[in-house]
Amino acid sequence: MHKSNEIVIVGDGFAAAIMVIHLLRKGVPASSITLIGPGEIGRGNAYSCASQSYRLNVREDLLITFSDDPLHFARWAQSHIHDPEAKTTAGYFYRRHDFGRYISELVSHELGLRQLKRIPTKVTQILRRGDDWTLSLSNQDQLIAKQLIIATGNAPPSWPCNVNTKLASPTWIHTHLVENPWAGEYLQEVGSHEDIILLGGGLTALDAINALVEQGHRGMIYVISPRKIFPPVQAPWQRQQEPKWPKQLSPRRFIRFMREYLPSVDAATSEWQCSWEELRVNLNTIWQQFSSKQRLILLKRVGWIWSLYRFRASPQTIASYEQLRAKNQIHFILGRAQLISCARPNIKVLLDNGYEAVGERIINCTGVGVDPLLSNLITSQLAIPDDLQQSIAVDTNLRVLDSNQKAWENLWLIGPATMGSLGDVVAASAITKQAEQLAEQMKMRV
Ligand SMILES: Cc1cc2nc3c(=O)[nH]c(=O)nc-3n(C[C@H](O)[C@H](O)[C@H](O)COP(=O)(O)OP(=O)(O)OC[C@H]3O[C@@H](n4cnc5c(N)ncnc54)[C@H](O)[C@@H]3O)c2cc1C
């Protein structure tokens, strides 16, 4: 057992990196911080991608790492990124890989000659020991944390239905049934004439489309999704005004107000996106005022619309999609997958409406899976599920709630997993605000 560690951060992605940067800026000594995670700091699921075709889905001035210097990344990008294709009429949309490089360099710069303690592995379980936390690691080691911050991000996606793999070898399955496409390594295996099935119609599917077009794909692309619609393209937008939200909102009044506020024009226009982004500013505060029941009602009624429009896609990505459409090389198949089966060289997907889709490779673009570490915390009764049953519950100070709904004094959660409790916390800028808020709290404790 290691000796006690002052501040332990579980996770090594964007949230962990930005947390380290803000702790250091608040004067917390680097020697008091231990970071546990298997990858290069700052890259995580979004920015460690091998594919150069994966682009950021927001323009450069929205990737905020310091609230008091919002253009820090935009300036860095001008002098450190050579990417002539980044410029569009809606702003610069850089490669995700380059943003990962920015975050890694930012951490190194902030550290200077100091060093963090890094443990390149995963945490499998967290248990309470007196006033501290005991962490079990996947390398069989254990360590103790006095103050613990969980920043494990979006859990990698898993198949949303049963997969029958009886008739194929593990190697073939591994390369032809791509369960987690976020890093994009699978792309180099794809034959240019293959028929590809994309399961899901969100930003991950658009990433795959952009990458396949950039590598000159000739085969058909089938998109299985309940709706024949992709997130729209990012248009140039600026917030012009602040909406005057009615007081005492119910879910019904909330939806009505949003509907009336949004202009009746296409969601791909600047006019629509300006209004949408004006509404977004207050959403977290409003979300936090709703009861558990009201949050579930909202998720059921407008959850899918929210996921569709919250982020739009980069203009480069949508241009690739348009290219495929013009060549009739992309086809939507409406429905939800119930069973994936392999009949080499084909993969078949049975949908809930009885239709069977056939292709040579399937890419899972359906979104996030379940984080085993957070599930363990619930099973051990150290945490409770959030209202959406997608993660664990936290209070507005990011403190994890115990089984009596009381906040732990030394256990915090930051990043997208706080969404069910706090609202729209997925974008880099929202995570930065959390890290700044938590670093302010923690500087008094060390
Ligand atoms: C594919 C993808 C693309 C995205 N693109 C954009 C974008 O263009 N713009 C934008 O603003 N946002 C984007 N996002 C949103 C994203 O949520 C945030 O920008 C941000 O990257 C989340 O940071 P994070 O640290 O919480 O998660 P991550 O950066 O994913 O980091 C979590 C890290 O924790 C590690 N980890 C997990 N479990 C454990 C464990 N038990 N022990 C130790 N380590 C563990 C993982 O290996 C991972 O490296 C994207 C998200 C994804 C998934």
The ligand as a Gaussian input file, in Angstrom:
#p B3LYP/6-31G(d) Opt

LIG

0 1
 C      -15.331000      11.298000     -29.693000
 C      -15.584000      12.608000     -28.983000
 C      -15.387000      13.800000     -29.650000
 C      -15.589000      15.014000     -28.998000
 N      -15.394000      16.173000     -29.676000
 C      -15.553000      17.348000     -29.043000
 C      -15.299000      18.590000     -29.704000
 O      -14.960000      18.601000     -30.890000
 N      -15.458000      19.748000     -29.003000
 C      -15.856000      19.752000     -27.692000
 O      -15.973000      20.821000     -27.074000
 N      -16.119000      18.593000     -27.053000
 C      -15.977000      17.414000     -27.695000
 N      -16.239000      16.244000     -27.034000
 C      -16.799000      16.332000     -25.686000
 C      -15.838000      15.901000     -24.579000
 O      -16.697000      15.363000     -23.611000
 C      -15.067000      16.992000     -23.881000
 O      -14.571000      17.949000     -24.750000
 C      -13.850000      16.456000     -23.086000
 O      -12.934000      15.858000     -23.956000
 C      -14.201000      15.491000     -21.986000
 O      -13.056000      15.383000     -21.170000
 P      -12.942000      14.293000     -20.019000
 O      -11.592000      14.412000     -19.432000
 O      -14.111000      14.359000     -19.138000
 O      -13.037000      12.910000     -20.805000
 P      -11.858000      12.240000     -21.672000
 O      -11.035000      13.309000     -22.307000
 O      -12.455000      11.204000     -22.507000
 O      -10.923000      11.570000     -20.576000
 C      -11.271000      10.558000     -19.711000
 C      -10.020000       9.729000     -19.500000
 O      -10.142000       8.974000     -18.317000
 C       -9.575000       7.715000     -18.519000
 N      -10.249000       6.777000     -17.639000
 C      -11.506000       6.277000     -17.757000
 N      -11.772000       5.451000     -16.731000
 C      -10.673000       5.433000     -15.957000
 C      -10.347000       4.758000     -14.752000
 N      -11.202000       3.935000     -14.158000
 N       -9.111000       4.956000     -14.217000
 C       -8.216000       5.806000     -14.803000
 N       -8.491000       6.467000     -15.955000
 C       -9.689000       6.274000     -16.514000
 C       -9.833000       7.384000     -19.974000
 O       -8.865000       6.473000     -20.438000
 C       -9.732000       8.745000     -20.627000
 O       -8.441000       8.956000     -21.129000
 C      -16.040000      15.024000     -27.664000
 C      -16.242000      13.811000     -26.994000
 C      -16.001000      12.611000     -27.632000
 C      -16.206000      11.335000     -26.891000

